[in-house]
Amino acid sequence: MKLSRLQKYYYLRVRRLKGDPRVLAWGAAIGFFIGVSPTIPLHTVLIVAICTLTRTSILAGILASWVISNPFTILPTYYLCLKIGNWITPFTVNWSTMKQTLENITSDPSWTHSLQQLTGLGFEMIIVMLSGGIVLGLPVALAGYLLTHKLFVTIRRKRTEKRLLN
């Protein structure tokens, strides 16, 4: 699948979402935040739970998570979480251990295997990665909210204009 075709596919999926632009944008912001976090086997579960609790768009959250957390972006994202986490916490975790764990997780698609790998990392790595993910996720979620809110307002305005012209 060509990259431009994939971009068009996601754009059309987002364009077809209906609802209040704020609700959709908050759902997307939650998806961006969770997508950046190093909780890969739990992304969908966390998005559904948080979007349900906040009454925001689950579908917008899942789509945003897919955009930010995919095979092309996962390694750079995890690397940034590791670097930021090493910088803000008293712990130091090396990249080779993290890379080996990611390879083990991706080699077996089962959910239980992924959880076993993550829990076997140890307390320090979990603190480092979660801290880095939170620090990285907050500005990504804020920017995601602002951009998607503007996008959904524009889409809604164009739909309204189109209905008025017909």
Secondary structure as GFF3:
##gff-version 3
##sequence-region A 1 166
A	DSSP	alpha_helix	3	15	.	.	.	ID=ss1
A	DSSP	alpha_helix	21	36	.	.	.	ID=ss2
A	DSSP	three_ten_helix	40	42	.	.	.	ID=ss3
A	DSSP	alpha_helix	43	54	.	.	.	ID=ss4
A	DSSP	alpha_helix	58	68	.	.	.	ID=ss5
A	DSSP	alpha_helix	74	88	.	.	.	ID=ss6
A	DSSP	alpha_helix	95	107	.	.	.	ID=ss7
A	DSSP	alpha_helix	111	119	.	.	.	ID=ss8
A	DSSP	alpha_helix	123	165	.	.	.	ID=ss9
###
